[in-house]
C-alpha cells in the first residue's frame, strides 16, 4: 500500500508541475492546442473531473468501442463502452482494471489514445501526450488509486466537442460566406491562396500543390460582385440556349463557322440512325446515343417546319452538349453548335430523386464525344475535324487535357515566329499520349489549389477553362479571341466554382447509418494506413498522419477545427497534395505525356501564361507545374482530389478504371474487363438504336459499393477483341502491345489511329473498359489493401455524407 501511495504522490506532483510551478490555473500546453485539448475546468473531486472533462471525450471512443463497432474485436473488447452513458464511469474503471490497473502505468488506455503504444490505433491519437485530454484522463485513472489526484485547477467549463459529421458539399468559400449577407459585405481572402510553401507544415493534412495568382482581378470586392460574376458565368459555360451562351470556338457570338442548322440536325434519324421514320422519342434517342442527357433546363431547337422565333426557340429539346445560338437581342438563329458540356455534362439519377440530381454540369463518365462528332460530321463537315482531335476509346472518357492538344488552339500564335511555333508544336507530338481520362468534377474546383489530375496548372490559371469556347481558334495573331477569354474568364470560373455536390438521396438509396458513418469519419481522418502491424508494402508519404485525410483533406467538423490537422477551419475540404507516383501507383501515362519537353513548349503558350507572371528563374508561374523549373524537388504524381459528392463520381481514378469505391478500397476486387449497364431500349426499338449508360438510381447505381452496376467480362467476350484489347496468356506480344508502343511515342497518334465508326455494334463495343489497354490500368491506391472489410463499410458510409 505504501508503494502505491508513494507512486500516487509522485503522479500528483507530476500533474501539478504540468500546471506551471504548481499554480492552480494553466497547463503548459502548446500555443495551438493539440487534439483533445481545451481549457481545464476547476475540479476538486473525481466525480466532477469525470463528468465535466473526461466523459465528453469518451463519446469519441464510444463511436467504435461498443458492441458491433469497429473496436469490437478481441483486443479492443478490453476497453468497451455502451449506449447508456450512465454506465460510462463503471465501464471505464472496469476497462482500466482489465488493462492492468495501477500495475500498468501509463495505462494502455492512454498509450493507445496518445499514439505511444506499440500497436496501431485505428482511432488515431486524439489525446496526445501533454494535451489536456491526456492529463485529465491520467489524473482520473490515478484517482482510482488516490482520489487526491483528481484535484486539478483551471479556467473553463465542460468540454464541448465538434460533431463528427458535416460537409460543405464543395463549391467555393465565398459563396458560402455570402449566404444571407448583403451585397456590400466585403469578401475575405480566398482560402486556397494560403496554400504556399510552409503552410500547414507538420500537420496531419499534407499540402505541396502551391497556389499562384495569375491575374490582378481574381478577387471581387464584395458579395454583390461575386454574385454578379456567378450569374454572368452561367450562360457562358452551361450554354443551354441562354442569351450569351458560349459554344465551340465561337465565344458567345451569334454566328459560327462551326455551327450547323437545326434542319440538318433533324435528319440524324435517317443519316445516322438509319431508321425508317423520325421516331417520336428522337430527342431522347440522340441523348442516349451520345451519352449526353437532355438538359434539365429548357434547351430548345426548332422541329421540322418550325420558326424558332415564333416558337420560343422551338419544340425540341437538345442534349447538354449542344446549344442553339442567339442574337444579343434574344432572337433565335436556328443554328446549333457544341459546348463544353460534351465533356463536362453528365447525369446521376433523375431530378425527382433528390436535390441536385438528374442532368449535372461538371461531371461526365458517360458521353462518347467521338461518336457525337462522327455523327455530326455526316451532316456538317466542319464538325468532322473534332472526331479526330478529340478522340476517346471508351464511352465516358476523353483525351483533352494535355498541352499537346491545347497547343493546337494557338498553333500559329505561340511566338512572333510562326514557323518556330509550329516546330515546337511538332516536337511535343513525339511525346507519349496521355490516353484515357475521365474529367474531374467541377463541384470540387473551389477546393483545389491546382487543376488537372497531375496538378499541371494552378487553379488561378483560368484561361484554359474557356479553351473550348475560344473564338477563332488556330488563327494567326488571334488577339480578339484572347481578349474574349480575358473578358469572361472571371465570370466563368466563378460559376464553375460555385457548383455544389448532390446530396445522398436517402429516400431513394436508403438512409445513412449515422453510427457507422461516424466510425468511418474517425477512420478517414485518424487511421494510419502505415501503422504498426499493418505491414503496408507501399512507401509511406513524407509527412501527414497516414490517413485518407492526409492526402484528400479534412471534412469532419471535429478534425477541421483541430489545429493538429489544419491551420484554419476555413481550409475544410481543400486537397492540395500531389501524391508521388511511387505511392499512388495509378496508371502513369498522364504523367508520361506531360513530359519536360511538353513543359518546355508550354512556356511559349498563351494558355500557359507565356506572358507572365514569372518565377524568379523566368518560368511562367501559371504554366505547366510539371516543369522542373516550377515544381522544384516535388516528385511527379497525381493530385488527391477533394471528395465532396464522391459517391456520385464513379468510375474512379483519373482514367475511370475502377467502377466502385469498394473496389478502390479493396484492390483485389477490381475487374480486369467490365462494362456498365445500358438503359433498356423501348420494346419497339430494341436492336435498332444505341442506348447510353443507365444512370438511374433504381437499376444503374450500386448503393452498397458506391458506384455503377456493371458486368465483368472475360477476355474473348464479344466486344473485347481478343489479341487486340486482351494480352495473350502465353506472354507474347499482342496488337495492343504494338499500338501501345506507338501511342507511347506519339501524342496525337492516340487521336488519329482509330477505325471509322460505321455501325451500332462498334458503338456498343466502345462501352467495354479493358484495363489491359494503354493508359487504362486498374493498378494503384494499393495502400488501402490493409483495411478490413468492416473498415471499408464504415468508410463508405462516411463518404455518403460528403
N, C-alpha and C positions, 0 to 999 in steps of 0.2 A: 504493500500500500504506500509506503514512504517513497518507493521508486516512482510510482505513478504520480504522486503528489509533486515530487521533485520535477518530473518531466512536465507536469501541468504548469508549474510555476515558470519554468523556462519558456514554455509556449506562450504563456500570458505575457512574459517580459518581451518576447519577440514581437508579439502583436502590438504592445504598447510602443515599442521602438518604431514600428511602422507608422504610428500616428505622428511621429515627429517629436522627439525628445519627451515623449510621454504626455504631450498635451492632448486634451480630450477631443480636439477638433478635426485634424486633417490627416488623411492617409497620404503617404508620399507617392502619389500616382503620377504618371506622365501627364504633360500638359494636355495631350489628346488622350482621353481615357481609352483603355483597352476594351475589347469586347467584354460585356458583362459588367462594365464599370458603372459608375454613378455615385452620387453623394451618399455617404453613410449616415443613416439616421441615428439619433441618440437612442441607445438601448441599454437597459440595466439588468436584463434577465434573458434567459434562453428562449422563453416563450415569445417575447417581443421580437427578438432577433430573428426567430424563425418566421413569424407571421408577416413582418414588415419588409425583411430583406432577403430571406432565403426562399420562402415558399413561392413568391412571384417568379423567381428564376427556375424553379422546379417545373414550371409549365413547359419550358423548353425541353427538359428531359422527358416530361410526360408524353410529348409528341411521339416518341419512339419506344420508350421504356414502359410499355403497357402490354397486357396480353394481346397478341396478334399484331403488335407493332414491329418495326424493324429491329428493335432491341430485344425482341422475344426470341432469343437464341440461347443455347446452353450457357455461354459465358455471360451474356447480357442479363440473364434472369437473376443474377446475384444482386442486381440493382433494378428493382421493379417498383413502379408506382401504379396507380389505378385511376379510374374515373372519378372517384369520390375524394375530393380534396381534403375532407375531414380526416382521412386516413393517412395523409402525407407525412405527418410528423412521426407516426408509428412506423410507417413503411421505410422512411429514411433511416431511422435508427436501426431497424432490422437489417437493412441493406449494409449499413456501416458495420454491424456485427458480423454479418455473413462474409464481408470482405476483410475480416481480420481485426476489426475494432481498434482498441488502443494499441494493440501489438503491431499494427501496420500504419506507420506514420512517415510521410503523409499518406492518408487513406487513398486507396485506388480510385475512389470517387473523385478526389481532387486530381490525381495523376491523369486520369482519363480526360477529365474536363479541361485540364490545362495543357494537354498535349505532351506531357512529360513521361507517360507510360511507354513501355516498350511495345505495347500493342496499339494498332491503329484504331482510332475512334471515328466512326462514321459521322458523328455529330461535330467533328472538328474540335476546336479549342475555345469554347465560349467563355471560360474563366481562366485567362492566362495568369501565370504566377505573378503575384503582386497586385492584381486587379482587386477592386472592392469585392467582386463576387467571390474570388478565391479567398481573400482574407476573412470575409464574413462566414463562409462555409467552414473554413478551417477553425474559426472561433466556435461555431456551433458544434462541430464534431468534437472539439476538445471539451466543450461544455458538457458532453455526455459523461466525462470523467470528473471535471471540476467546473461547476456552474459559473464560477467567477470569470472564466474565460469568455463568457458571453457578454461581459460588460464592455461595450465599445461606444465611443463618442463620435460626434459629427454633426453636421447640419443638413437636414433634409428629411423627407418623409419616406413613404413606402416606395419600393422600386416599381416603375411603370415601364413595361416592355412594349416595343413596337410589334405590330402583328406580323405574322409570317407570310400572309398572302396579301397581294395587292399588285396592281400593274398600271402603268401609264398608257399601255397599248400602243406605244410608238408615237408617231407624229413628231412635232417639234416643241421644245420647251416654251418658245414664245407664244404659241397658240394656246397652250395650257395656261400660261401665265396671264394672258389677256382675257381668259374666260371670266365674264362678269365685270370686267373693268372698262372704264371709259376710253374713248379713242385717244384722249390726251395723255393717257398713262405712259410715262417713259419706259422703254424696254431695257431690261438688264442685258448684260453681255451674253453671247451665245456660249453655252457651257462647253461645246466642242472645241472652241477656240482656246480653252485652257489646257488642252492636251498637247503639251510641249515637253521637250526633254526635261526630266526631273519630276514632272507632275505625277502624283500618286506613287512615287518610288517607295519601295519597301512594303507596300500594302498587298492585300490578298488578290486584288484585281490588277492584272498586268496591262501595261499600255506601252506601245512602241510605234504606233502609227500617228506621227505628229501632224498637227494642223498647220496650215499656212493660209494666209489671206491673199486672195488673188485680185481683188478689185476694191476700191475705196468705198463703194456704196453698198457693201454687203449688209449692213445693219440698218433697218428702218429706225426712225427716231422714236416712234410711239406705237401703241396698239392699233390706232387708226390706219397708219401707213402699212402695218403688217397685214391687216385685214384686206386692205385695198390690193396689195400685191397678190394675196391668195386668190381673190376674186378675179383679177385680171389674168392670172396664170391658168385658171381652169380651162377656158376655151382654147388657149394656145396649145395645151398638151392633151387634154381629154378629147378634143376635136370630135364632138358628137353633133355636128350640124349647127353649132352656135355661130353667131356673127363673130368674125375674128378667129375662127378655128384654124389651127395650123395643119399643114399637110405636106406630103413628101416633097422635099427640095423646093418648096414654094412659099415658105413663111406662112403668113396669114393672108396671102393675096387671093383675089377672087378668080384669077386665071392661072393656069399652069400648063407647061408643055408636057407634063406627065399625066394630066387629067384625061378622063375618058367619059363618054356620055352615059347617062342612065339608060338610054335606049340600047346601047351596046351591052351594058350590064344585064339588061332584061333578056338577052339572048343566051346566057350561060346555060340555061336548062337544056338548050339544044346543042350549042357549040362545045360544051364541056361535059355535061351530064349525059347527053345522048338520049334524053327522054322523049317520048312521042308527043308530049304536050307540056305546056307550062304547068307545073304542079301547084296545087292550092297552098302548099306549105313551102314555096320556093325560098322565102327568106330564111326559114329555119334550116332548110337543107344546105344552103350556102354557108350558114354559120357552122353547121356540123362538118361539112366537107373541109373547111379551112381551120376548124378548131377555134373559132373566134365567136364568142357568144353574141347574140343580139344585144345591142346597147340597152342598159337599164333606163336611160333617158330617151326621149324621142330623137331619133337619128334618121330623118326621112329621106326618101328618094321617090321620084315620080314613076308610077307604074306605066305600062304602055298606054299611050293616048292621053296621059295626064299632063296638064300645065303645072309645073311646080309652084308658080306664083299665084295660081288660082286654087291650090290645094294645100297651102302652107307647107310647101316642100315636097308633097306627095304622100301617097298612102302606104308606100313600102317602108320597111324598117331595115336599116343597114346593120351589119355586124360591127363590132367595136373597131375593126381595123380600117374602116372606110368612113369618109365624110363627104357630104355634098358642099361644094364651095358656094360662098355667098358674097354678094357685093357689100360694101361698107354700110349701105343704107338698108341692108337686110334682104334685098331681093335674091331669090334663089337662081342659080345658074343652070341647074340640070347636069352639071359636070361633077364627077366623083374623083377622089384621089385617096391614096393610102395615108395612114397616120402612124404615130408612134405605137399605137395600141396593137399593131400587128405582132409586136414582140412583147408589149407591156400591158396586155389586156387579157384577162382570164376569167375563170368562174369557179366558185365553190358553193355548191348548193343553189338555192333559189332565194329570191327576195322574201318569199313567205317563210323561209326557215329561221330568220332572225336578223337583228341589226347588222348591217354591213355585208350581208351575204348576197349571193347571186353574181351577176357580172361585176368584175372588180377591175379597177385601174391599178397598174403597177404590180401585177403578178401574171404568171403565164402557165407554163408547163403543159400546154395543150394545143397550141397553134402549130400549123405547118406552113411556114411562110414560103417554102419552096413550091408547094402545091398551089398556094394562092397566086404567086407571081407567074407560075407556069400557066395557070388558067387564064389570068388576065392578059398574058402575052398573046393568047389566041384571039382576043377581041381588041387589044390595044398594044401594038408592037412596042411602043415606048416603055411599057411596063416589063417587057421581056428581059431587059438587062438585069433587073433585080433578081430574076430567077437564077442568075449566075452568081452575082456578087454577094447575095445573102443566103447562101445555101445552108441547109441543115440536113443532117442524115436521119434524124429521128424526130417524130412529132413531139412538140413541146420544148424543143431546144433550138439553139441558133449558133451562129459563128459571127458575132457582130461587135465584139468588144476588144479589138486589137488595133494598134496604130497601123498595122498593115492595111486595114480597111479604112480607118479614119483618114489616113493619108490620101486615099483616093479622092476624097471630097475637095482637097486643096492641092491636087496633083500638080497644077501649074502655078501655084501661089505660095510655095514654101520658101522662096528666095527670089531675089531680083533676077537671078539667072534661072530661067525656067528649065533649061537643059540640065543644069546641075540638080535642080529639084527632082526632075524625072529620074536621073541616075541614082539619086539617094533612094527614091521610092522603089526602083527596081532592085536595089541592093537588099532591101529588107524582105523582098519576096523569096530570098534564098533561105530565110529562117523558117523554123517549124510552124505549122498551123496550130492555132490554139484549140481547134477541134470543137467538140460538142460542149455547149454551155447552156445552163438554164438560168435566165435572167434573174437577178436578185429582186426581192420585193421592195416596192417604193415606201411602204409604211415604216420601214426602218431607216430610211435615208437620214432623218433628223437626229439619229443616234449613232451615226457613223462619222468619224473624222476623215475617213478615206473611202473612195468609191472603187468599184470593181472587186472581183474576187481576190485579187492579189494586192489590193491596196495600191493599185497602179497610179492613181492620181488622188490628190487631196479633194475633199468634198467641196471645197470652195472653188474648184475648177469647174465652173458652171457652163462654159461654152459648149462642151461636148454633150450636155443634156439636150440641146436643141439641134444636134447634128443632123438628125433625120429630116428636120424641117428647114435645114439650111438652104436659103434661096439660091438658085442658080449654081448648084454645086458643080465642081470641075470646070469652072470658068476662070480664065486668067484675070488676075488683079481684081478679084471679086469684093471690092470694098463695100458695095451696097449690101451684099449678103452678110458680111461680117458686122456691119452696122445694125442690121436687123436683129442678129443674135444678141449683140451688146444691149440693145434697147429692151429686149424681152427676157433676158436670162434671169434677172432677179425675180420677176413675176412667176416664171415657170418653175423655178426652184422652190419658191415659197409655197406654191400649190402642191408640188410633189412632196415636199417635206411635211405638209400639214396632214397628210393622209393617215388614218388610224387603222390598226389591225381589227378584223372582225372578232366579235366576242364568241366564245364557245357556245354553240346553240344547244343548251341543256334540254330544251323542250323536244329537240329532235334526236340528239345523240346521247341523252342521259345526263343526269345531274352529276356534277363533280363531287367526288368523295373528299370532303374537306379535310378530314383527319389524315387520309392518305396523302393528299396534296401537301399538307403541312410537313409531313415526313419527307416528301420529295423536295420541298423548299430547303430543308436543312441539308439534305444530301447534295443538292445542286450547289449550294454555297459553301458547304463546310467539308464534304468528304474528300479527303486527299487520295486521289486515284493512284498515287505512288507511295501510299502509306506503308508502314511496317507490316510485313507478312503478305502483302498483295503480290509482290514479285512482278511488278509491271515491267515487261521487256522493252517498252517504248521509252526512248530518252525523256527525261523529265524537263519541263520548261525551266529556264533560269529565272526563278522568282515566282511570286504568287503563292497561293496555298494549295495548288494541285487539284483544285475543284473545277467543276464546269464553269462556275462564275469567274474563275481566274482568267479564262480566255474570253468568255461570252458576256461578261459584265454582271453586275448585281441588280436584282429586281425586287426582291423581298424587302418591304419596309424595315424589317428587323436588321438586315445587313446593309441596306442603303444608308441607314443612319448610324452605322457602326464605323467609326473612324479607322478601324483596322482594315476596312475594305475600300472606302472611298474618302477622299479629302473633303468632299462636299456632297450632300444628298442630291443636289441638282444634277449630279453625274449618273443618276439612275439609268440603267439600260444602255449606257454608252459602251460600245465594244470597240476597243482600239488596239487589239493585239493581233499582229500578223504572226501566226504560228509557223515556225520554221518547217520546211518540207520534211525534214527527217523526223519530226514529231507528228505532224498531222498525217503525212503519208498518203494523201489522196493523189489522184492522177496528176502527174507533173506537166502535162502538155501545155497547160495555160502558161506556166512559168517558162517553159522552153520557148514558147512562141514570143513571149515578151522579153526578148534577149537584150543584151547590152547593145548589140548593133541596132535593134529597134529603138532602144532608148536614145542612142546617138542620133538617130533620124528624128526622133520626137523633138529634139532640141531646136529644130528648124520649123516645127509645125505650129500653125496658129492655134489649133485646138489644144495644143500643149503649152500655150503661153510663151511662144518663142520671143514675144515682145516684152517679157517680164511680168512680174518681178523676178529678180535673180538672187541666187545664193551668192555668198562671198566668192565662190570659185567660178561664178559665171553661169552655172546651170540654172535653167528656168525653175523657180520654186514650185510652180504649178504644173510642171511637166510630168514625165514618167518617173514615178518614185521607185521603180526597179533600177533606175540609173544609179550606178555605184557612186556617182558624184553627189547624189542626194541622200540615199539610204545609209551611206557610211558602212558601219560594221553590222547593221541589221541584216540577218540572214533572209534569203528569199523564202517565201511561203505564202499561205493564204490567210486572209483576214477572217477571224472567227466572227460571224455576223451577230448582230442583236437578234434576240429570239422572240420578240413580240409576235404573236399570231403564228408561231412556228407550226402549230397544229394544222394550219391552212396552207402550208407552203410546200407540201410534198410534190415531187420526189426530192431527195436530199443529196447533198454535196454540190459542188459548183457545176458538175456535169450531169446532175439529175440521175445518178446511177443507182440510188437506193430508194425503194418505194415508200418505206415507213420509218418512223422514228425508232420503233422497236429494233429494226434491223441496223439502224445507225448505232444503237447502243449494244447490239449483240451481233458482231461481225459474222459469226458462223452461220447466221440465218439468212444472209443476203443471197438472193437468187442470181445466178450467172446470166440467164436469159429470161426476160419477163415481158409481159405486155399488160397494160391497163385494160380494164373492161371498156367496151364501147357502148354507147347508147343504143338500145334496140331500135331497128328501123320499123316504121309503120308496116303493118302486115302487107298492104298492097304495094309497098315499095321495096320490100326485102329483096336483096340481091341486085338491086338496080342503082342504089345510091351508097355513098360513103358516109358513115356516121362518125361523129367525133367521140372523144373520151367521155365516159359517163361521169359527169361532175355532180351528180345528185348525192345527197347525204344518205338516202334510203338504200341505194344499190351500189353507188360508186365508192363510198367512203368507209374506211375501216376505223371505227371509233376505239377499238381495243388497242390497236398498234399505232394509231395516229398516222394515217397516210391513205393511199389509194388502194382499193381492192385490185388485185392483179392475178394473172395466171403465170405460173412458172413453166417455161418451155425447155425442151431438150434440144441439143444441137442436132440438126437434121429435121426438126419440125418445119412444116411449111412456113416460109417467110424468113427463116433464119439463114438460109442459103449455105448449106454445108461447104466447107473449104473456101468460102469467101468470108462469111461472118463468123465462122467457127474455126478454131485451131484444130488440126487433126491430132488424134490421140497418139500417133506414132512419133510425135516430136518433130516432124518435118515441117517445112515452110508451107504456109497456105498463101493463097492470093491475097488474103487480108494482111499477112505479114509484109508482102511485097509493096502493097499500097501504103502500109504504114511507113515504110522507108521513104516513099515519095512524099507523103504528107508531112513527114518529119523533117524534110529538107526543102520544102517549098510552100510558103504560106498560102498563096491563093490556089494551090493545087487541090486543097480540100474543097474549095468552092467550084472548081472547074471540072474535076474528074467525077462526073455523075452521068448515069444513063438517063435519057429523057423519060419523063413520066408520061406514059401513054395509056395506062389502064387503071381501073379501080383497084385491081389486085396489087399493083405496085404501091398505091397509096396505103393500102391495108398493111403491106409489109413494112412500111415506114413507122408503124406503131410498135414494132419489136425493138426492145432495148437489149443489145448484146454487149455485155461488159468485156468481151474479148476484143472488141473493135478499138481502133486507135482513139485515144482520148476518153474512153468510156469505162475505165477501170472502176471496180467497186471497192478497191482497197482504200485503207485509211481509217482514221479515227479508231485505231485498234486499241487504244488505251482504255476504252470503256469495256473491253472484254473481261476486266477484273470485277465488274459489277455482278451481283447476284440477280436472279430473275425478280425477286421481291423488290430489290432496289430499283430495277428498271421500271417496274409497275408504278412505284412511288414517284419516280422522276417524270414518267409520262403523265401521271395525274396532275403533277405540279405544272407541267408545260401547258396543260389545257387552260390554266388560269391566266397565262400571259397574253 
